[in-house]
Amino acid sequence: MSARGTVERPPLLGGGRSDEIVAAGARFHVGAPVVLWSDPGGYDASVQGPVFAASGPAGPRYGPGRSWAADPASIGLAELRDHVDLLVLHYDICGISRETFRMLQDERVLSSHFLLDVDGTIYQTLDLRDQAWHGRFTNPRSIGIEIANVGVVSPDPADDPFRKRRWYVRDGDRLRLEIPADLGDPHLREPGPFYSSRSQPIRGAIHGKEWEQFDFTPEQYRSLALLTVALRRAFPRIALDAPRGADGAVRTGQLSREEIDAFRGILGHLHVTTERNEPGPAFQWERYLDDVRAIEAAGAGGSR
């Protein structure tokens, strides 16, 4: 099934929402709300042109099929499982998934298989048979996930040219996400409010440089873990771990091409290139991986 196809499926969650993702036409339960490219309000990365703007760059934002396939149109799930063994985690400094899709589609001429909004809603933009343009040379063997977040900021509060800190306001002992009004309707599926998972911005080094970042929402961590388990069921070659250093901690710098070629599992975009910091110093790798392993051990998810 191509990204342009319509996927018929029954609603599985309250409110008529579904919880299925699609890989080569096969459906896999997630346990979190999923909106497909063909659903009302979905984001379709197969559109060859801008979606929000009246004009902009023409041409594809993704590759139909996978570049390693002799006949991309005929890729089935079994063949896909033999090749796909990476997840790549991103944020795109946009704060909400609608703005992320606008940026990728209308301006950057790129794509990602999934967008994960601040309310925990998962948007699938392409069948996983297709090759999203998100992670450079990893694209033929990877799945890309864009987690909505404004990204890293300078540790100096006065150095904030894009006014990222305005997205978070103190609400007692928590940081509440306050989406700027000038973005218009964020089209969130849940009413909120939504909070950073931690009460302060988190400071840490990426590629040897210090940054601060506001943590992702609890709803995002939960949906990301459930999505990862579903993807692991679809693609068993994806190991449930990230690159680690000699001290056992997840690495915070770029891997060599040879290291990535030998790796199977979950990467941040920071591991692929020094030009990117994703998913950033606030991302709680161990929390995420512990949740994924616990959900998998409990037997959640499955295919139809």
C-alpha positions in Angstrom: 0.0 0.0 0.0 1.4 3.3 -1.0 1.4 6.5 1.1 -1.4 7.7 -1.2 -3.6 4.8 -0.4 -6.7 4.8 1.9 -6.4 2.5 4.8 -9.7 1.0 6.1 -9.7 0.2 9.7 -12.1 0.1 12.7 -11.8 2.6 15.5 -10.1 1.0 18.5 -9.9 3.8 21.1 -12.6 6.1 22.6 -13.9 8.9 20.5 -13.5 7.1 17.2 -9.7 7.1 17.3 -7.5 4.3 16.1 -4.3 3.0 17.5 -2.8 1.2 14.4 0.3 2.0 12.4 0.9 0.5 8.9 4.0 -1.3 7.5 3.8 -2.6 4.0 0.0 -2.7 4.4 0.1 -4.7 7.6 -1.4 -3.1 10.7 0.1 -3.1 14.2 -1.6 -2.0 17.4 0.2 0.7 19.4 -2.0 1.4 22.4 -1.8 5.2 21.8 -3.8 7.4 19.5 -2.6 7.2 15.9 -3.7 9.4 12.9 -2.7 8.1 9.5 -1.9 10.1 6.4 -5.3 9.1 5.0 -7.3 10.1 8.1 -9.2 13.4 8.5 -6.6 15.8 9.9 -3.7 13.6 8.9 -0.4 14.7 7.4 0.4 13.1 4.1 4.1 13.3 3.2 3.5 11.8 -0.3 2.1 15.2 -1.5 4.6 16.6 -4.0 4.4 20.2 -3.1 3.6 22.6 -0.2 0.5 21.8 1.8 0.0 25.0 3.9 1.5 27.7 1.6 0.0 28.8 -1.7 3.3 28.2 -3.4 6.7 26.6 -2.7 9.1 23.9 -3.8 7.7 21.2 -6.0 8.7 17.6 -6.1 8.8 14.6 -3.8 9.5 14.7 -0.1 10.2 11.0 0.2 11.3 7.9 -1.8 8.5 5.4 -2.8 9.7 2.0 -1.6 13.2 1.6 -0.3 16.4 2.4 -2.3 17.8 -1.1 -1.7 14.8 -2.8 -3.4 15.1 -4.0 -7.0 11.4 -3.3 -7.4 10.3 -0.7 -4.7 6.6 -1.1 -5.5 6.6 -4.8 -4.6 8.3 -4.6 -1.2 6.5 -6.8 1.3 6.7 -6.9 5.1 9.1 -9.9 5.1 11.6 -8.2 2.9 11.2 -5.0 4.8 12.0 -6.8 8.0 15.2 -8.1 6.6 16.5 -4.5 6.1 15.0 -2.1 8.6 16.9 -2.2 11.9 17.1 1.4 13.0 14.9 4.0 14.6 16.1 7.6 14.5 14.7 10.1 17.0 14.4 13.8 16.1 12.9 17.1 17.1 12.5 19.9 14.6 12.5 23.0 16.8 8.8 23.6 15.9 7.1 22.8 19.2 4.0 21.1 17.8 3.5 18.5 15.1 1.4 20.7 12.8 4.2 23.2 12.6 6.8 20.4 12.2 4.9 19.0 9.2 4.6 22.5 7.7 8.3 23.1 8.0 9.2 19.7 6.5 6.7 19.8 3.7 6.5 23.4 2.7 10.1 24.6 3.3 12.7 21.8 3.8 11.4 19.3 1.3 11.9 16.5 3.8 9.8 13.9 5.6 9.6 11.7 8.7 7.5 8.5 9.1 6.0 9.7 12.4 5.3 13.0 14.1 4.7 12.8 17.9 2.7 15.7 19.2 2.8 17.2 22.7 -0.5 15.6 23.6 0.8 12.1 22.8 -0.9 11.8 19.4 1.1 9.9 16.8 0.8 11.0 13.2 2.0 8.5 10.6 2.8 10.3 7.3 3.9 7.4 5.1 3.6 3.6 4.9 6.8 2.3 6.5 7.5 0.6 3.2 8.4 4.0 1.9 11.7 5.8 2.5 11.4 9.0 4.5 14.0 11.7 4.0 15.1 12.3 7.6 18.4 10.7 8.6 20.8 11.0 5.6 22.5 7.7 4.9 20.5 5.8 7.5 17.2 6.4 5.5 17.2 3.1 3.6 17.2 1.0 6.8 15.5 3.3 9.3 12.2 4.7 10.6 12.2 8.4 11.5 10.2 9.8 14.5 9.9 13.6 14.9 9.0 14.5 18.6 7.5 17.9 18.9 9.8 20.1 21.0 11.3 23.6 20.6 14.8 22.1 21.0 17.9 23.3 22.6 18.5 26.8 23.9 21.6 28.6 25.1 22.3 28.2 28.8 22.2 32.1 28.9 18.5 33.1 29.2 19.4 36.4 27.5 20.6 34.5 24.4 17.3 33.4 23.0 16.9 34.9 19.5 14.0 32.6 18.6 12.2 33.2 21.9 12.0 29.5 22.7 11.7 30.1 26.4 8.3 31.8 26.0 6.9 28.3 25.3 7.1 27.4 29.0 5.6 29.2 32.0 5.9 28.5 35.7 2.8 26.9 37.1 3.5 26.2 40.7 6.3 23.6 40.8 5.8 22.7 37.2 6.6 24.1 33.7 3.4 24.4 31.6 3.7 24.4 27.9 2.1 27.5 26.5 1.9 27.4 22.7 2.4 31.0 21.3 -0.8 32.5 20.0 0.9 33.7 16.8 1.1 30.0 15.6 -2.7 29.9 15.3 -4.7 26.8 16.1 -2.2 24.0 17.0 -4.8 21.4 16.1 -4.1 19.3 19.2 -6.4 16.3 19.7 -6.4 16.6 23.5 -7.3 19.8 25.4 -4.3 19.9 27.8 -2.8 21.5 29.7 0.5 19.9 29.0 3.7 20.1 31.1 7.4 19.4 30.8 8.3 16.2 32.4 10.7 18.1 34.7 10.4 21.3 36.6 13.5 23.0 35.2 15.2 23.1 31.8 17.9 20.4 31.6 21.5 21.3 30.9 23.8 18.9 29.1 26.5 18.6 26.5 25.9 17.5 22.9 29.0 17.2 20.7 30.9 18.7 23.5 28.9 22.0 23.7 26.6 22.9 26.6 22.9 23.4 25.9 19.6 23.6 27.8 16.4 22.0 26.8 12.9 21.8 28.2 11.9 18.1 28.6 9.3 16.4 26.6 5.8 15.8 28.0 4.8 12.6 29.9 2.2 12.0 27.1 5.1 12.0 24.6 7.2 9.6 26.6 4.3 7.2 27.0 3.3 7.2 23.3 6.9 7.0 22.2 7.5 3.9 24.3 4.3 2.3 22.9 5.2 3.2 19.4 8.7 1.8 19.8 7.2 -1.5 21.0 4.9 -1.7 18.0 7.8 -0.9 15.7 9.9 -3.6 17.3 7.0 -6.1 16.6 7.0 -5.0 13.0 10.8 -5.0 12.7 12.4 -7.5 15.2 15.9 -6.5 14.1 15.6 -3.2 15.9 17.4 -3.7 19.2 16.0 -1.9 22.2 19.1 0.1 23.0 21.1 3.2 22.0 24.8 3.6 21.3 26.7 3.5 24.6 30.2 4.6 25.6 32.8 2.8 27.7 31.0 4.2 30.8 27.7 2.6 29.8 26.0 5.9 29.2 24.2 6.7 26.0 26.7 8.6 23.8 26.3 12.3 23.2 28.3 12.7 20.1 28.4 11.5 16.5 29.2 7.9 15.6 31.5 7.0 12.7 29.9 5.7 9.6 31.4 2.3 10.4 29.9 2.3 13.8 26.4 3.1 12.5 26.8 0.5 9.8 27.4 -2.1 12.5 24.7 -0.8 14.8 21.1 -2.1 15.2 18.8 -0.2 17.5 17.8 3.4 18.4 19.8 6.4 17.3 19.4 10.1 18.0 19.9 12.3 15.0 22.9 13.6 17.0 24.6 10.2 16.5 24.4 10.6 12.7 25.7 14.1 12.2 27.4 16.9 14.3 24.9 19.3 12.6 22.1 18.1 14.8 21.5 17.9 18.5 18.4 15.6 18.6 16.8 14.4 20.7 18.7 16.8 23.0 20.1 16.8 26.6 16.7 16.7 28.2 15.7 13.5 26.6 15.5 10.7 29.2 17.1 7.8 27.4 17.0 5.4 30.4 13.4 6.2 31.3 12.4 5.7 27.7 14.2 2.4 27.2 13.1 1.1 30.6 9.5 1.9 29.6 9.9 0.2 26.2 11.3 -3.0 27.8 8.6 -3.1 30.4 5.8 -2.7 27.8 7.4 -5.4 25.6 7.8 -7.8 28.5 4.1 -7.3 29.4 3.2 -8.3 25.8 1.5 -5.1 24.7 0.6 -4.5 21.1 0.5 -6.9 18.2 -0.5 -7.1 14.5 -3.9 -7.6 13.1 
